[in-house]
């Protein structure tokens, strides 16, 4: 009976967490809890900070990592204070890919796993709540609906920074389903989940001969061409690449040297400006997520030396 009770409590909690409403109602939430509109780096930094920080012998120790990572306090302090903290303040470091490089069993994969599990849990909390345009294949921030001409006025009133553009799918939906009336657009609360491929992506290179840029950016669904009439119609595009999936969260990129140059170039071009161009789609998609690389040192050293690699991303 105890288990049945816990099952009922769990179901009740899930119902309480779920939320659907209009963009106008979402603005009320933003006014009360501005943190819901945080960018990914700020959300992850807040997740780490809110778990608690102790200072031991002049070195910060983050309770978020303390259950599984030991003896790396200085390294973690550098990671949090020199990467996550300035990135959360929208400084240029947020335009860089986070590279985790170290010996085998050095804690790289553990750290990434903790971040993934952490953002899943944090997205279910009050301050970590994430809301998205209902029906958007990239579960994007509803504030992207605000026209550019009105964003400065909105930011002054709500004290919330807005960055990014609507994806082609949402632009079409806004015009065709809502007649351009952004206040009526449906918004829902989402919960990041690696299992459901929502806000957490993992790119693991396959055999070089079978690697495809579509694994990263999505692709045209040719079975829909006869229905929609054009490859450039957003409805004919499959937003199932890892960058699409990881929007609003993070994407782990494994084994750099095994990745073909075309995919690396696209990633290195997309990350600094948070934009990714897609073949046959008459627009670019705005992707906002953290991109950690996970690599052993001996496998990584030849990578930056390659003359074909674009400089610093």
URRA-V147534 format. One record per pair of residues at least 12 apart in sequence whose C-alpha atoms are under 7 Angstrom apart, sorted by the first residue. I is the first residue (numbers start at 0). J is the second residue. D is the distance in whole Angstrom. If there is no record, write none. Layout:
# URRA-V147534
i j d
I J D
I J D
This chain:
# URRA-V147534
i j d
17 188 6
18 187 6
18 188 5
19 186 6
19 187 4
19 188 7
20 185 6
20 186 5
20 187 6
21 182 7
21 183 5
21 184 6
21 185 5
21 186 5
22 141 7
22 181 7
22 182 5
22 183 6
22 184 5
22 185 6
22 186 6
23 182 5
23 183 7
30 157 6
33 159 6
34 126 6
35 126 7
35 127 6
35 128 5
35 129 6
39 247 6
39 248 6
39 287 7
39 288 6
39 289 7
40 83 6
40 86 6
40 87 5
40 289 7
41 86 7
41 87 4
42 127 7
43 118 7
44 83 6
44 84 6
44 87 7
46 121 7
47 63 6
50 62 6
50 63 5
58 72 7
58 73 6
59 72 7
59 76 6
60 72 6
68 106 7
94 270 6
94 271 4
94 272 7
95 270 7
95 271 6
95 312 5
96 290 5
96 291 6
96 312 6
97 290 6
97 291 5
97 292 6
98 291 6
98 292 5
98 293 6
99 291 7
99 292 6
99 293 5
99 294 6
100 293 6
100 294 5
100 295 5
100 296 6
101 295 5
101 296 6
102 295 6
102 296 7
103 295 7
107 293 6
115 199 7
118 191 7
119 190 7
119 191 5
119 192 6
122 190 5
122 191 6
123 190 6
129 188 6
129 189 6
129 190 7
130 186 7
130 187 6
130 188 4
130 189 6
131 186 6
131 187 6
131 188 6
131 189 7
132 185 6
132 186 5
132 187 6
133 185 5
133 186 5
133 187 6
135 168 7
135 169 6
136 238 6
137 243 6
137 244 6
137 246 6
141 186 7
142 161 7
143 163 6
143 164 5
143 165 6
144 165 7
144 181 6
163 285 6
164 285 6
166 284 5
166 285 7
167 233 6
167 282 7
168 233 5
168 234 7
196 244 6
197 244 6
197 245 7
198 244 5
198 245 4
198 246 5
198 247 6
198 248 5
198 249 6
199 244 6
199 245 5
199 248 6
199 249 5
199 250 6
200 241 5
200 244 6
200 245 5
200 249 6
200 250 4
200 251 6
201 241 7
201 250 5
201 251 5
201 252 6
202 241 6
202 251 6
202 252 5
202 253 6
203 252 6
203 253 5
203 254 7
204 254 7
204 257 6
204 258 6
207 257 7
207 258 7
207 259 6
212 262 6
213 240 6
214 240 5
214 241 6
215 240 4
215 241 5
215 242 6
216 240 4
216 241 7
216 242 6
216 243 6
216 277 7
217 237 6
217 238 5
217 239 5
217 240 4
218 236 6
218 237 5
218 238 7
219 235 6
219 236 4
219 237 6
220 235 5
220 236 6
220 237 6
223 235 6
230 279 6
231 279 5
231 280 4
231 281 6
233 280 7
242 286 7
243 286 7
245 288 6
246 286 5
246 287 5
246 288 5
247 287 6
247 288 5
248 288 5
248 289 6
249 288 5
249 289 4
249 290 6
250 288 7
250 289 6
250 290 5
250 291 7
251 290 6
251 291 5
251 292 6
252 290 7
252 291 6
252 292 5
252 293 6
253 292 6
253 293 5
253 294 7
254 293 7
254 294 6
255 294 7
256 298 7
256 299 7
256 302 6
264 309 7
267 312 6
271 312 6
273 285 6
273 286 5
273 287 6
274 286 6
